[in-house]
């Protein structure tokens, strides 16, 4: 990634999944497929490629609603605690991100911008202490808007109280990076913790 000319930051915002922590949706789809007699790809399409996850991510469905609709769609009678265990078992640590975030928090106010849902975010808060470094969480299910929609990016810009060209945003999904740039944010495509630190060093931010 080339050096950004005259980059002067006053805030940094991070995506959550595959930026702060690793996330693999197939870790939910595989055991759910075994229970329902479908393939993992079919489960993925029915959950993440349908209206179910967007409805949950934007707060239109509660956790209880989401659970009931999944049970109906897959004709399962999975106990709610077991469902929650499977639903949340998609995350794992990303090497060095705890240390990276802690170091950056000493220089910049940090923000989280995420397409997420109540069960996932509560699980992250309980299991990943790196969130303690963040000033505010901009969450799709609270905002009622998910990336790449304008509403969630505008909420971030209003929350930082700095010009968008002074806020760096990190996301692993390239269309979301491009959408952030469309709102005037400085946005980098997050590839790996190592690549991120190298770019920070090139920009004189590390």
N, C-alpha and C positions, 0 to 999 in steps of 0.2 A: 504494500500500500504506500503510495507516494506521500511525501510530507505535505501537510496542509499549510498554505501560506498564511502567516500572521494569525496563528491560532491562539486566542486568549480566552481561556475557559474560566467560568465562574460556577459551573455545576456539571455533574456527570450523572447520567441516568442509565440504568441497566435493565435489559430484559431479564427474565428469570430462567426459564428452561433452556438448557444448553448454552447458557452464558454464565450464570452464577452457580447453577447445579446442573448435572447431566439429567436428561429426561428421555425416556424411551417408552413410547406408548405401547409398543408391542409387548412389553412386560405385563401390561394389563390384558392385552388382546389374547395372548397365548393361553393362559389358564382359563379365561372366560370362554374361549373357543372350545376348550376341552369340556367345559361344563355344558355348553349349548349344542355341541355336535357340529359346529361350523369351523371354517378355517379362520386363522388369525386375520387374514386380509378381509374376510367377510365381516368379522366383528369390527375391524377398524372402519370399514366403509359405513357400517350401520350406526356407529357411535360418533366418529370424528369426521366422517364425510356426509353427515346428515344434519338435520336441524337440532339434534339433541345437544351436542356440545356447545354450539353457539348460543342456544337458549340458556344453558347453565352458566356459560361464561359471562353473559351479559345480565344475569340476575333475573331473567324472565322465568326461570325455573329455580325453585329451592332445591336443596340437597335431597329432601324427601321426595319432591316431584320427580327429580332426575332419576333417583333410584327406582321409583315405581314405574316410570316409563321404560327404563331398561329392562326391568323384570317382565313387563308386559310384552315388550318387543321380542325378547328372547325366550319367553315362556319359561322363566325360571322362578324358583322360590328360594333364592339365596338369602340367608339372614343378613340384615343390614350391616352388622359389624364385620362379617366376612366380606361383603361387597366393599366396604370402606378400606379394608386391608388390601384387597386386590387393586382398587382404584388408586390408592396412594403408593403402591409399590412400583413406581416408575422412576423414582429419583435415586441418584447416587452423587457423591461429591465429585467436583471437578478439581483436579490437582492445582494447588497454589492459589485458588480464588479467594479463600479466606484471608490469606496474607496480602494478596493484591488489594482487596477491598479495604482492609484495615489500613494499609499504607496510603491509599488514595483518600480515605476519609479524614486523614490528618491534614489534607490540603484543600479539599473541595467538599461542599455539601453533596450528598449522594441521594439519588431517588431511584425507586423501582417502578418500572412501567411494564405491566404484564397482562397478557390474556390468560386469565386463570379463574378458578372457582373456589368456593369456600372450603371444601374438603382438602383440596391440594394446598391452598395457602396456609390453612391451619396446621397441616402436617409439616410444611416447610418451616413455619415459625417455631414449631416444637422441636425439630430435629436439626436445624441448620442455624447456628448462632450468628453467622455472618450478617444476618438481617439487622442485628443490633446497630450496625454502622449507618443505617439509612435514615434520612430525615423524614421521608414520607413515602408511602406506598400508593401508587396510582394503579388500581386494580380494575379490570374490565367489569367484574360482576358488581362492583360498587359504583362505577362511573356509568354503566349502562351502555358502554361503547367498547368495541374491541378493534385492535389493529387489523387492517390498515385504515379504519374509519377515522375521520378528522377529529371526532369528539375526544378520544382518549389522548391524542397528541396535544390538543389545545388545553386539556386539563393539566398535562405535564408543564406546558409553557407557563400557564397561569400560576402553577404551584411553585415553580422555581423563582419567580419574580426577577428573572434576568432575561435579557434579550435572547431569542432562540439561537442566534449565531454564537452565543457564549455558552451554550449547553451542548455537551457531547452525549450522544445516545448510542448504545451498543446493542445490536440484535444479530442473531444467527440466521435470520430469514431475510434474504436479500430484498424481496418486495417490500418488507416492512422498513428496511433501511431507506429505500427509495422514497417511501411515503413520508418518513420522518424528514428527509431532506426537502420534500415539497412544502413542509411547514417552516422551513428556515433553520431547522436544527442541524448541527454538525453530527453526522451519523456515520459510524463505521460498521462494516460487516465483521462480526465476531466469528473467527475461525477456530481459535484455540487460545488457552491462557498464555501460552508462549508467544504466539503471534501478537496478541494484545499488548503484552509487556514490551515487545520489540517496537511496536508502533508508538507506544507511549515514550519510549526512549528516543526514537527518532524525532518526536515532536518536542523533546525537552521537558516532558511532563512527569518523568519517572525519577 
